[in-house]
């Protein structure tokens, strides 16, 4: 249902070639950052099974980063100079959030796995939507196909491991992670709307307040005499004092 409702928005976002290239390069940065965080999580966990899975997960994230970066760079190079700057619309096509600025050192295995599961589940849904609207760009669609297979696996293994390490509390941890993601999503939406509203207000002020000031400045300038003006004797005194 969510994918159906967002289909027109995703179609608009991915229709523009400049936005496609920009979004893919942004996804590459997020995937690479998530891979580094997973390596750090593997270093900190005392669970050998989780350590192995986190390292495999980090390897997949690095591969995704290379795929997105390579294809995004190709799309960017194919654009003309005038087409390379466009509205990125990041908040309309978020992609994967990685670990979303979580403090890895302060998280236990359960909360970390709960957040990872929801992040991978959301990313899988979003990437599937992006793939479905890219019928006219088979090469970009193929990139999402490759990444999506790994995202589904990551979504499944994180849930299985969450149930293993927290059999009694895994549902509570999932709800806490959902609430945390909802709060952060609200903050991102609020910041995006604040940017739009502030831009609109500045535009209105520009066209309503600046013209009167410009008119008054030009009117005052017309009253000023042109050319050199004689200096009064008081101001043309000796220069041997400060004032």
Secondary structure, DSSP 8 states (H G I E B T S, - for coil): -HHHHHHHHHHHHHHSHHHHHHHHHHHHHHHHHHHHHHHHHHHH---HHHHHHHHHHHHHHHHHHHHHHHHHHHHHHHS-GGGS-----GGGS----TTTT--GGG--HHHHHHHHHHHHHHHHHHHHHHHHT-TT-HHHHHHHHHHHHHHHHHHHHHHHHHHHH-TTTHHHHHHHHHHHHHHHHHHHHHHHHHHHHHHHHHHHHHHHHHHHHHHHHHHHHHHS--S-----TTTT--SSS--
